[in-house]
C-alpha cells in the first residue's frame, strides 16, 4: 500500500492523537499544523511538500475568511484535500455542507454511512470513516487498579442543539444529581449552561462535581480509576468517539440502549444498558457491588474493540479507494 506525506491541519489532541497518530503508525509521514494562520500554513506546505491535506470538524468558525484561501492553496500545491466530517449526521445541513462549500475538499470522510450517498449526489467523493480506538493511548485497565471514583462522566454539556443527548443525560446523569449522589464530571459547559440545565432538567449540577477540562492523554487513566463510566450518546444510529475509548481502555460503561450500541456490543457481556432512569439507579447499585464482574465485562469490551473498532480497521477499509482518488488527481497535473 502507498504511504503519503500528510499535512494535518488541526489543534485538538482528540483528533491529532487519534486519527492523526494512527495514520502515522500506518507509515505515513505526518506534519501537524495547529494554527489557522494562512502564512504559516503555506510555509509548512511549501517546506514539507505533502500529498494530502486533512481538515477536521469545526476547528474554525464558518465565518472565518481564512476558509476562502484553502481551495487556491490546494490547487497551487496540488494537494489532495480530505475533510473529516465529525459533525455528521446531526449537523450535516447546518455545519458540514456550508463548511464544505467554502473549503471545497476533494474527498469527505464522514462518520455516518448515510451521508456518503448524500455527498456523492452533490459530486463530492466520500468515504465512511467512523470514530475508532487508537490503542497506543488507551492501554487496557490493569487488574487490581485502585478505583477511586464510583461514577464518572467525561463529556462536555453540548446543549446548544436538542439531540438524543438530552434524553441520555436525563436517564444517566440527572437521577444522581437529584439524589445528590456524586458523579465526577470532566468537560466544559456544565456550569456555564446552568440556565439551560435548570430549564430542561430542573436541577443544578453541583459546582464541586465539575472537574473541568481533561487533557486527552489523561482520559485513559480516568477510565481505569473509575468503577462505572456513564456513556452519553447523541443519536440512535451513531456512537461517540469516547465510546470506543472507554470500552477500548477496559472501562465498565453504562449507557442508554440504542440500536447502534446494541448492534456493536452485547448487554451484560461488554457493556451495560439502561432503558429508564430508575433502571440506571438500580444498575449502578448492583454493579458497584461486583468489582470482578465489572472488570470482566471491561476486558471483554476491550477485546471487542481491539478486534473490530481500531483506526487500523477503519483505514484498511478505505485505503485502496483513497489511493485511487489520489492517483487520479495526480494524473490530472
VOKE-380125 format. One record per residue (C-alpha): residue number from 1; z, x, y; residue in three letters. Coordinates in Angstrom, 3 decimals. Example, Ala and Ser with C-alpha at 12.3 -4.5 7.8 and 13.67 -1.06 7.14 Angstrom:
BEGIN
(atom 1; (7.800; 12.300; -4.500); ALA)
(atom 2; (7.140; 13.670; -1.060); SER)
***
This chain:
BEGIN
(atom 1; (0.000; 0.000; 0.000); UNK)
(atom 2; (-0.776; 1.143; 3.504); UNK)
(atom 3; (2.068; 2.072; 5.808); UNK)
(atom 4; (1.897; 1.754; 9.576); UNK)
(atom 5; (3.425; 3.070; 12.775); UNK)
(atom 6; (5.193; 0.021; 14.213); UNK)
(atom 7; (6.403; -0.421; 17.782); UNK)
(atom 8; (9.337; -2.856; 17.538); UNK)
(atom 9; (9.979; -4.407; 20.949); UNK)
(atom 10; (13.436; -5.991; 20.945); UNK)
(atom 11; (17.022; -5.102; 21.834); UNK)
(atom 12; (19.012; -7.213; 19.351); UNK)
(atom 13; (20.575; -5.462; 16.383); UNK)
(atom 14; (20.374; -8.636; 14.285); UNK)
(atom 15; (16.604; -8.055; 14.174); UNK)
(atom 16; (16.408; -4.272; 14.571); UNK)
(atom 17; (18.851; -3.726; 11.688); UNK)
(atom 18; (17.417; -6.467; 9.502); UNK)
(atom 19; (13.629; -6.684; 9.571); UNK)
(atom 20; (13.143; -3.505; 11.617); UNK)
(atom 21; (15.234; -1.329; 9.335); UNK)
(atom 22; (13.705; -2.940; 6.240); UNK)
(atom 23; (10.202; -2.105; 7.492); UNK)
(atom 24; (11.352; 1.496; 7.882); UNK)
(atom 25; (12.738; 1.551; 4.343); UNK)
(atom 26; (9.288; 0.451; 3.204); UNK)
(atom 27; (7.848; 3.690; 4.512); UNK)
(atom 28; (6.619; 2.557; 7.900); UNK)
(atom 29; (7.283; 4.669; 10.972); UNK)
(atom 30; (9.371; 2.505; 13.315); UNK)
(atom 31; (9.558; 3.120; 17.056); UNK)
(atom 32; (12.143; 0.963; 18.830); UNK)
(atom 33; (11.813; -0.139; 22.451); UNK)
(atom 34; (14.835; -2.068; 23.685); UNK)
(atom 35; (13.853; -2.922; 27.260); UNK)
(atom 36; (11.016; -5.010; 28.676); UNK)
(atom 37; (10.178; -2.534; 31.425); UNK)
(atom 38; (6.401; -2.501; 31.142); UNK)
(atom 39; (6.042; 1.080; 32.333); UNK)
(atom 40; (8.467; 2.228; 29.651); UNK)
(atom 41; (6.703; 0.113; 27.044); UNK)
(atom 42; (3.302; 1.551; 27.839); UNK)
(atom 43; (4.708; 5.097; 27.956); UNK)
(atom 44; (6.172; 4.601; 24.476); UNK)
(atom 45; (2.955; 3.145; 23.111); UNK)
(atom 46; (0.893; 5.962; 24.646); UNK)
(atom 47; (3.223; 8.540; 23.101); UNK)
(atom 48; (3.685; 7.093; 19.591); UNK)
(atom 49; (0.223; 5.517; 19.239); UNK)
(atom 50; (1.424; 2.689; 16.968); UNK)
(atom 51; (-0.788; 0.499; 14.814); UNK)
(atom 52; (1.349; -2.615; 15.190); UNK)
(atom 53; (3.470; -4.195; 17.928); UNK)
(atom 54; (6.230; -6.596; 16.839); UNK)
(atom 55; (7.979; -9.010; 19.189); UNK)
(atom 56; (10.675; -11.443; 18.075); UNK)
(atom 57; (12.078; -14.842; 19.010); UNK)
(atom 58; (13.280; -15.454; 22.549); UNK)
(atom 59; (14.041; -11.899; 23.659); UNK)
(atom 60; (12.520; -12.525; 27.100); UNK)
(atom 61; (12.570; -15.716; 29.211); UNK)
(atom 62; (9.440; -17.838; 29.185); UNK)
(atom 63; (9.061; -17.470; 32.953); UNK)
(atom 64; (9.062; -13.662; 32.888); UNK)
(atom 65; (5.895; -12.219; 34.479); UNK)
(atom 66; (6.040; -9.274; 32.050); UNK)
(atom 67; (4.717; -11.523; 29.296); UNK)
(atom 68; (1.351; -11.653; 31.027); UNK)
(atom 69; (0.863; -7.902; 30.582); UNK)
(atom 70; (1.200; -7.791; 26.802); UNK)
(atom 71; (-2.296; -9.041; 25.803); UNK)
(atom 72; (-4.055; -6.479; 28.013); UNK)
(atom 73; (-1.753; -3.723; 26.751); UNK)
(atom 74; (-2.572; -4.589; 23.145); UNK)
(atom 75; (-6.288; -4.564; 23.895); UNK)
(atom 76; (-6.073; -1.239; 25.729); UNK)
(atom 77; (-4.365; 0.470; 22.788); UNK)
(atom 78; (-5.957; -1.633; 20.034); UNK)
(atom 79; (-2.563; -2.817; 18.835); UNK)
(atom 80; (-2.219; -5.480; 16.177); UNK)
(atom 81; (0.454; -7.734; 17.702); UNK)
(atom 82; (2.787; -9.714; 15.420); UNK)
(atom 83; (5.204; -12.279; 16.832); UNK)
(atom 84; (8.090; -13.247; 14.545); UNK)
(atom 85; (8.806; -16.871; 15.454); UNK)
(atom 86; (12.511; -17.059; 14.630); UNK)
(atom 87; (12.895; -20.270; 16.677); UNK)
(atom 88; (10.650; -22.320; 14.383); UNK)
(atom 89; (10.643; -25.176; 13.372); UNK)
(atom 90; (13.250; -26.665; 15.686); UNK)
(atom 91; (11.817; -25.068; 18.823); UNK)
(atom 92; (8.166; -24.953; 17.740); UNK)
(atom 93; (6.919; -27.080; 20.652); UNK)
(atom 94; (9.472; -26.151; 23.296); UNK)
(atom 95; (9.558; -22.406; 22.734); UNK)
(atom 96; (7.159; -20.923; 20.177); UNK)
(atom 97; (3.925; -22.482; 21.414); UNK)
(atom 98; (4.456; -21.762; 25.136); UNK)
(atom 99; (5.581; -18.213; 24.353); UNK)
(atom 100; (2.635; -17.539; 22.069); UNK)
(atom 101; (0.191; -18.879; 24.645); UNK)
(atom 102; (1.473; -16.183; 27.015); UNK)
(atom 103; (1.647; -13.171; 24.691); UNK)
(atom 104; (-1.422; -14.044; 22.556); UNK)
(atom 105; (-0.420; -12.305; 19.290); UNK)
(atom 106; (-2.893; -11.515; 16.527); UNK)
(atom 107; (-0.549; -12.997; 13.936); UNK)
(atom 108; (2.606; -15.100; 13.865); UNK)
(atom 109; (5.282; -14.595; 11.244); UNK)
(atom 110; (7.143; -17.902; 11.096); UNK)
(atom 111; (10.448; -18.693; 9.395); UNK)
(atom 112; (9.253; -22.206; 8.494); UNK)
(atom 113; (6.413; -22.671; 5.980); UNK)
(atom 114; (5.185; -25.915; 7.596); UNK)
(atom 115; (4.365; -24.022; 10.786); UNK)
(atom 116; (1.847; -21.739; 9.061); UNK)
(atom 117; (-0.744; -24.506; 8.877); UNK)
(atom 118; (0.011; -25.592; 12.449); UNK)
(atom 119; (-0.683; -22.119; 13.811); UNK)
(atom 120; (-3.836; -21.772; 11.727); UNK)
(atom 121; (-5.141; -25.089; 13.064); UNK)
(atom 122; (-4.958; -23.502; 16.500); UNK)
(atom 123; (-6.909; -20.480; 15.323); UNK)
(atom 124; (-3.859; -18.206; 15.098); UNK)
(atom 125; (-3.355; -16.176; 11.923); UNK)
(atom 126; (0.080; -16.924; 10.498); UNK)
(atom 127; (2.273; -15.926; 7.578); UNK)
(atom 128; (5.555; -17.267; 6.252); UNK)
(atom 129; (8.320; -14.694; 6.722); UNK)
(atom 130; (11.715; -16.257; 6.254); UNK)
(atom 131; (15.046; -14.631; 7.023); UNK)
(atom 132; (16.485; -12.488; 4.247); UNK)
(atom 133; (19.035; -9.761; 3.482); UNK)
(atom 134; (18.869; -6.081; 4.306); UNK)
(atom 135; (21.273; -4.756; 1.631); UNK)
(atom 136; (21.716; -1.439; 3.444); UNK)
(atom 137; (24.033; -3.051; 5.995); UNK)
(atom 138; (25.574; -5.636; 3.656); UNK)
(atom 139; (27.176; -3.936; 0.657); UNK)
(atom 140; (28.986; -6.002; -1.929); UNK)
(atom 141; (32.559; -7.151; -1.482); UNK)
(atom 142; (34.975; -4.745; -3.215); UNK)
(atom 143; (37.250; -6.277; -5.799); UNK)
(atom 144; (40.845; -6.442; -4.591); UNK)
(atom 145; (39.970; -6.007; -0.902); UNK)
(atom 146; (42.572; -7.384; 1.493); UNK)
(atom 147; (41.531; -10.888; 2.550); UNK)
(atom 148; (43.294; -11.106; 5.890); UNK)
(atom 149; (41.504; -14.258; 7.128); UNK)
(atom 150; (41.839; -17.635; 5.408); UNK)
(atom 151; (38.927; -19.231; 7.281); UNK)
(atom 152; (36.232; -17.563; 9.347); UNK)
(atom 153; (33.057; -18.599; 11.068); UNK)
(atom 154; (30.502; -16.251; 12.597); UNK)
(atom 155; (28.269; -18.413; 14.784); UNK)
(atom 156; (27.531; -18.987; 18.436); UNK)
(atom 157; (28.003; -22.526; 19.721); UNK)
(atom 158; (24.283; -23.220; 20.434); UNK)
(atom 159; (24.911; -26.767; 21.607); UNK)
(atom 160; (22.140; -26.916; 24.230); UNK)
(atom 161; (19.921; -28.947; 21.870); UNK)
(atom 162; (21.053; -31.629; 19.452); UNK)
(atom 163; (20.279; -30.462; 15.912); UNK)
(atom 164; (21.907; -30.772; 12.490); UNK)
(atom 165; (24.272; -28.068; 13.749); UNK)
(atom 166; (26.315; -30.820; 15.428); UNK)
(atom 167; (26.850; -32.634; 12.113); UNK)
(atom 168; (27.681; -29.415; 10.307); UNK)
(atom 169; (30.248; -28.440; 12.920); UNK)
(atom 170; (31.750; -31.928; 12.642); UNK)
(atom 171; (32.056; -31.554; 8.871); UNK)
(atom 172; (33.062; -27.906; 8.634); UNK)
(atom 173; (34.866; -26.765; 11.771); UNK)
(atom 174; (36.406; -29.649; 13.630); UNK)
(atom 175; (38.563; -31.105; 10.838); UNK)
(atom 176; (40.578; -27.894; 11.111); UNK)
(atom 177; (40.624; -27.954; 14.909); UNK)
(atom 178; (42.131; -31.436; 14.772); UNK)
(atom 179; (44.664; -30.311; 12.173); UNK)
(atom 180; (45.416; -27.143; 14.187); UNK)
(atom 181; (44.637; -25.006; 11.133); UNK)
(atom 182; (43.288; -21.753; 12.468); UNK)
(atom 183; (39.716; -20.571; 11.995); UNK)
(atom 184; (38.780; -17.098; 13.201); UNK)
(atom 185; (35.591; -17.726; 15.181); UNK)
(atom 186; (33.220; -14.940; 16.204); UNK)
(atom 187; (30.307; -15.694; 18.522); UNK)
(atom 188; (29.544; -16.865; 22.029); UNK)
(atom 189; (29.704; -20.174; 23.843); UNK)
(atom 190; (32.838; -21.716; 22.348); UNK)
(atom 191; (34.930; -21.595; 25.499); UNK)
(atom 192; (32.005; -21.750; 27.930); UNK)
(atom 193; (30.802; -25.011; 26.319); UNK)
(atom 194; (34.234; -26.622; 26.350); UNK)
(atom 195; (32.932; -29.675; 28.229); UNK)
(atom 196; (30.175; -30.328; 25.672); UNK)
(atom 197; (32.609; -29.843; 22.813); UNK)
(atom 198; (35.078; -32.320; 24.313); UNK)
(atom 199; (32.268; -34.818; 24.963); UNK)
(atom 200; (30.813; -34.718; 21.450); UNK)
(atom 201; (33.822; -33.837; 19.291); UNK)
(atom 202; (36.790; -34.989; 21.351); UNK)
(atom 203; (38.765; -31.759; 20.997); UNK)
(atom 204; (39.112; -28.273; 22.472); UNK)
(atom 205; (38.638; -25.104; 20.457); UNK)
(atom 206; (41.876; -23.129; 20.950); UNK)
(atom 207; (41.197; -20.028; 23.015); UNK)
(atom 208; (43.203; -17.811; 20.666); UNK)
(atom 209; (40.854; -18.734; 17.777); UNK)
(atom 210; (37.834; -17.230; 19.519); UNK)
(atom 211; (37.355; -13.589; 18.583); UNK)
(atom 212; (34.273; -13.114; 20.791); UNK)
(atom 213; (31.201; -11.003; 20.162); UNK)
(atom 214; (30.951; -9.375; 16.745); UNK)
(atom 215; (28.698; -6.294; 16.505); UNK)
(atom 216; (26.076; -6.906; 13.842); UNK)
(atom 217; (27.043; -3.916; 11.724); UNK)
(atom 218; (30.629; -5.182; 11.526); UNK)
(atom 219; (29.777; -8.607; 10.146); UNK)
(atom 220; (29.849; -7.499; 6.508); UNK)
(atom 221; (33.418; -6.263; 6.966); UNK)
(atom 222; (34.487; -9.658; 8.315); UNK)
(atom 223; (32.870; -11.379; 5.323); UNK)
(atom 224; (34.642; -9.002; 2.935); UNK)
(atom 225; (38.048; -9.653; 4.522); UNK)
(atom 226; (37.654; -13.441; 4.556); UNK)
(atom 227; (38.748; -15.854; 1.879); UNK)
(atom 228; (36.354; -18.621; 2.955); UNK)
(atom 229; (33.434; -18.413; 5.382); UNK)
(atom 230; (32.064; -21.579; 6.956); UNK)
(atom 231; (28.263; -21.503; 6.924); UNK)
(atom 232; (26.720; -23.588; 9.712); UNK)
(atom 233; (23.072; -24.644; 9.354); UNK)
(atom 234; (20.636; -26.056; 11.906); UNK)
(atom 235; (18.190; -28.088; 9.792); UNK)
(atom 236; (17.988; -29.644; 6.319); UNK)
(atom 237; (14.902; -27.636; 5.328); UNK)
(atom 238; (15.931; -24.190; 6.620); UNK)
(atom 239; (18.792; -21.743; 6.200); UNK)
(atom 240; (20.121; -19.303; 8.756); UNK)
(atom 241; (19.865; -15.530; 8.561); UNK)
(atom 242; (23.663; -15.372; 8.251); UNK)
(atom 243; (23.486; -17.445; 5.066); UNK)
(atom 244; (21.682; -14.640; 3.239); UNK)
(atom 245; (24.035; -12.060; 4.762); UNK)
(atom 246; (27.271; -13.887; 3.908); UNK)
(atom 247; (26.192; -14.535; 0.332); UNK)
(atom 248; (24.477; -11.168; 0.008); UNK)
(atom 249; (27.701; -9.425; 1.005); UNK)
(atom 250; (29.527; -11.271; -1.756); UNK)
(atom 251; (31.324; -13.638; 0.590); UNK)
(atom 252; (32.533; -17.054; -0.501); UNK)
(atom 253; (30.666; -19.573; 1.645); UNK)
(atom 254; (31.440; -23.238; 2.183); UNK)
(atom 255; (28.525; -25.190; 3.661); UNK)
(atom 256; (27.242; -28.708; 4.110); UNK)
(atom 257; (24.971; -29.743; 1.282); UNK)
(atom 258; (21.317; -29.618; 2.385); UNK)
(atom 259; (18.062; -29.835; 0.419); UNK)
(atom 260; (17.114; -26.223; 1.162); UNK)
(atom 261; (20.524; -24.742; 0.393); UNK)
(atom 262; (20.639; -26.790; -2.819); UNK)
(atom 263; (17.207; -25.500; -3.786); UNK)
(atom 264; (18.240; -21.887; -3.314); UNK)
(atom 265; (21.859; -21.812; -4.503); UNK)
(atom 266; (23.966; -23.587; -7.126); UNK)
(atom 267; (27.040; -25.529; -6.033); UNK)
(atom 268; (30.235; -24.221; -7.618); UNK)
(atom 269; (28.476; -21.165; -9.035); UNK)
(atom 270; (27.078; -19.296; -5.993); UNK)
(atom 271; (28.266; -21.425; -3.070); UNK)
(atom 272; (30.485; -24.453; -2.373); UNK)
(atom 273; (29.029; -27.592; -0.802); UNK)
(atom 274; (30.803; -30.291; 1.144); UNK)
(atom 275; (29.483; -33.786; 1.846); UNK)
(atom 276; (32.163; -35.070; 4.229); UNK)
(atom 277; (34.933; -33.716; 6.493); UNK)
(atom 278; (37.584; -34.933; 4.055); UNK)
(atom 279; (35.800; -33.058; 1.253); UNK)
(atom 280; (35.895; -29.920; 3.394); UNK)
(atom 281; (39.674; -30.025; 3.758); UNK)
(atom 282; (40.152; -30.668; 0.042); UNK)
(atom 283; (37.749; -27.903; -0.999); UNK)
(atom 284; (39.394; -25.374; 1.297); UNK)
(atom 285; (42.836; -26.201; -0.098); UNK)
(atom 286; (41.544; -25.905; -3.653); UNK)
(atom 287; (39.620; -22.657; -3.262); UNK)
(atom 288; (42.305; -20.898; -1.204); UNK)
(atom 289; (44.476; -21.063; -4.317); UNK)
(atom 290; (41.826; -19.460; -6.565); UNK)
(atom 291; (41.006; -15.908; -5.393); UNK)
(atom 292; (39.498; -14.862; -8.730); UNK)
(atom 293; (37.125; -17.833; -8.714); UNK)
(atom 294; (36.136; -17.187; -5.108); UNK)
(atom 295; (35.360; -13.573; -5.932); UNK)
(atom 296; (33.333; -14.541; -8.998); UNK)
(atom 297; (31.281; -17.055; -7.015); UNK)
(atom 298; (30.729; -14.497; -4.260); UNK)
(atom 299; (29.497; -11.906; -6.741); UNK)
(atom 300; (27.106; -14.413; -8.303); UNK)
(atom 301; (25.791; -15.275; -4.832); UNK)
(atom 302; (25.194; -11.602; -4.086); UNK)
(atom 303; (23.228; -11.144; -7.282); UNK)
(atom 304; (21.102; -14.196; -6.495); UNK)
(atom 305; (20.285; -12.884; -3.019); UNK)
(atom 306; (19.532; -9.380; -4.302); UNK)
(atom 307; (17.203; -10.834; -6.934); UNK)
(atom 308; (15.290; -13.245; -4.690); UNK)
(atom 309; (16.064; -13.019; -0.982); UNK)
(atom 310; (15.839; -9.481; 0.406); UNK)
(atom 311; (13.344; -8.307; 3.000); UNK)
(atom 312; (11.714; -6.311; 0.213); UNK)
(atom 313; (10.815; -9.607; -1.482); UNK)
(atom 314; (9.561; -11.129; 1.767); UNK)
(atom 315; (7.398; -8.140; 2.695); UNK)
(atom 316; (5.958; -7.853; -0.806); UNK)
(atom 317; (4.620; -11.383; -0.480); UNK)
(atom 318; (2.826; -10.907; 2.845); UNK)
(atom 319; (1.821; -7.240; 2.947); UNK)
(atom 320; (-1.608; -7.382; 1.255); UNK)
(atom 321; (-2.788; -10.099; 3.645); UNK)
(atom 322; (-1.335; -8.190; 6.599); UNK)
(atom 323; (-3.275; -5.090; 5.570); UNK)
(atom 324; (-6.479; -7.123; 5.535); UNK)
(atom 325; (-5.816; -8.527; 9.008); UNK)
(atom 326; (-5.020; -5.113; 10.495); UNK)
(atom 327; (-8.083; -3.602; 8.836); UNK)
(atom 328; (-10.256; -6.402; 10.193); UNK)
(atom 329; (-9.088; -5.750; 13.738); UNK)
(atom 330; (-9.661; -2.010; 13.370); UNK)
(atom 331; (-13.178; -2.727; 12.200); UNK)
(atom 332; (-13.846; -4.536; 15.462); UNK)
(atom 333; (-13.485; -1.393; 17.557); UNK)
***
